[in-house]
Amino acid sequence: MEYRKLGTTDLDVSALCLGTMTWGKQNTQDEAFAQLDYALERGINFIDAAEMYPVPPETETQGATETIIGNWLAGRGCRDKVILATKIAGPGLGTVRGGKGDFSRGNIETAVNESLERLQTDYIDLYQLHWPARNSNYFGRLGYTPDADEADPMPGMIDVLESLQAMIDAGKIRHVGLSNESAWGTMKFLELAERHGLVRMQSVQNPYNLLNRSAEVGLAEVFHREQVGLLPYSPLAFGVLSGKYLGGEQPADARLTLFDRFTRYTKDPGVRATEAYVALAREHGLDPAQMAIQWVTQQPFVTSNIIGATSMEQLKSNIDSETVALGDEVLEGIEAIHAQGANPCP
């Protein structure tokens, strides 16, 4: 397993990160333990969670994923072997703190303390803002529409940095990052941190895959020049890029079979592109899912690629992607498909 520096920190994280959002809904605690044991054995030292997990979010299950991870850490006694990341939910989510959550100092402190309790640890290595607390185009929303009534977001961003700095000073978190963030938001947080002597954002966790390469526009240069790591999620576009949904297939217990809310990658442009990528992989004797994952992992601005699985078979295959070589013909084929319909699922 390859290891890479997280931002400007001294943390060496595995090039593959274990995502956890199915634990507590699609996966039982025993299944999650098996995944964690196997991932650690294979060299994955980076685990990503969130206070709102599992997904889809529900009040009844909120926090279950962190609780499972905490039980594993306590049972295995291996806290020193893993780099643990989690997130505070952004404003507007009714399943966390009764929908009254925001990034105020009180809410950040409460969220950190509750995550620490569920995770059964004294500190979180990477604490992330799950989505912005301002008008912005995230979660696939196309375009940006200014809100004439919106207050200047920068005072609130300074407050967030001060609150996160307080948590660092208290020893409860080590580093901080962003998620579902724009180039403007990333640069502004970096600027404000430098100007006010506050904690620096070390990473951005955004969607990035063969169907959604929007991170390459604007953000990629930020990642490179500012030493901010991309932690891409959905490298398989909710499993779509494995090809298992092609032809109208609905595999039993698969995410898109169980939850009809996830339609981002299943509309006609995405299906057509997926057909082409799957055909390309098979033409070169590659597993479509492994090709898609490895293509993300080897991008120069990617720090750690967040993979998730609902079965051990999937997890083993996903981790095995690290050994897959993508030759020039494959890479040229990927670019040719992309040129025919860039970012069909932004």
C-alpha positions, 0 to 999 in steps of 0.5 A, spaced: 500 500 500 502 506 498 502 512 503 501 519 502 502 526 506 495 529 508 496 536 506 502 539 510 501 535 516 505 529 518 500 524 517 502 519 512 495 516 509 494 510 505 492 511 498 485 508 499 481 510 505 475 506 508 469 509 507 463 507 512 457 510 510 453 503 509 455 501 516 449 501 521 444 500 515 446 496 509 451 493 514 451 490 521 456 491 526 459 484 525 460 485 517 463 492 519 468 489 523 470 484 518 471 490 513 475 494 518 480 488 520 481 486 512 482 493 510 487 494 516 491 487 514 491 490 507 495 496 509 489 501 509 490 506 515 485 511 514 478 511 516 472 516 514 466 517 517 461 522 519 456 524 525 450 523 520 452 516 517 449 511 515 446 514 509 440 515 507 440 519 514 435 517 519 434 520 526 433 513 528 440 511 526 444 517 526 451 516 529 450 508 528 456 508 524 461 512 529 458 507 534 460 501 530 467 504 529 468 506 536 466 499 538 471 496 533 477 501 536 475 499 543 475 491 542 481 491 538 485 496 541 488 499 535 487 506 535 494 508 534 494 504 528 489 508 524 488 515 522 481 517 523 476 522 520 469 524 521 465 530 519 460 535 522 453 535 518 452 542 515 446 546 516 439 544 514 439 536 516 433 534 520 436 528 523 442 531 527 440 535 533 433 536 531 435 540 524 438 546 528 445 544 527 450 550 524 457 551 525 456 555 531 462 554 536 457 551 541 454 546 535 462 544 533 463 543 540 457 539 541 458 535 535 466 534 536 464 531 543 459 527 541 463 524 536 469 522 541 464 519 545 461 514 540 468 513 537 471 511 544 477 516 543 480 522 545 482 525 539 480 525 531 485 526 526 481 529 521 475 533 522 471 536 516 465 540 515 460 536 511 458 541 506 458 549 506 454 553 511 453 558 505 449 559 499 453 554 494 453 549 489 454 543 492 451 536 491 451 536 484 447 543 483 448 546 477 450 553 476 451 558 482 445 563 483 447 569 488 442 570 494 441 578 494 439 577 502 445 572 504 449 576 509 457 576 508 459 569 509 466 571 511 465 573 518 462 566 519 467 562 516 472 566 521 468 564 527 468 556 524 476 557 524 476 560 531 471 554 533 476 549 530 482 552 533 479 551 540 478 544 539 485 543 536 488 547 542 483 542 547 487 536 544 480 534 541 482 534 534 488 534 530 487 537 523 481 540 519 478 539 512 472 541 508 467 537 504 463 538 498 466 545 497 468 549 492 474 553 489 472 559 492 470 556 499 477 553 499 481 559 498 477 563 502 478 558 508 486 558 507 486 566 506 482 567 513 487 562 516 493 565 514 491 572 515 488 570 522 493 565 525 488 560 525 488 552 523 489 551 516 484 546 512 488 540 509 483 537 505 477 537 501 472 531 500 469 532 494 465 527 489 470 525 483 470 519 478 469 518 471 462 520 470 464 527 474 471 530 473 468 537 475 474 537 481 479 538 475 476 545 474 479 550 478 480 545 484 485 541 482 490 547 481 488 549 488 490 542 491 496 542 487 499 549 489 496 550 496 498 543 498 491 541 500 489 534 499 483 531 495 479 525 498 475 523 493 468 520 494 464 516 490 469 513 485 465 508 483 459 513 482 454 509 487 457 503 484 454 505 477 461 504 474 462 497 476 457 496 470 452 492 475 446 496 473 447 496 466 441 494 462 436 496 467 439 491 472 437 492 479 441 487 483 438 485 490 441 489 496 445 494 492 444 501 494 441 504 488 436 498 488 434 499 495 434 507 495 431 510 489 433 517 492 440 516 488 439 518 481 445 522 480 449 517 476 443 513 473 440 518 467 441 517 460 448 521 459 451 517 465 448 511 462 451 512 456 458 514 458 458 508 463 457 503 457 463 506 454 467 505 460 465 498 461 466 496 454 473 499 454 475 496 461 473 489 458 476 490 451 483 490 455 481 485 460 480 489 466 475 489 471 471 495 470 470 497 477 478 496 478 479 501 472 475 506 475 478 506 482 485 506 480 484 511 475 482 516 481 487 513 485 493 515 481 491 522 479 496 527 481 492 531 486 489 525 489 491 524 496 487 518 498 481 515 494 475 513 499 472 506 497 466 503 500 463 496 500 457 492 502 460 485 501 467 483 503 468 480 495 467 488 493 472 490 498 477 485 496 476 487 489 476 494 490 483 494 494 486 489 489 485 495 484 491 498 487 495 493 483 492 494 476 496 498 471 492 502 466 496 502 460 497 508 455 491 505 451 486 505 456 488 512 459 487 514 452 481 511 451 478 514 457 480 521 455 476 519 448 470 517 452 470 523 456 471 528 450 465 525 447 461 528 454 465 531 459 462 530 466 455 527 464 453 527 472 456 533 475 
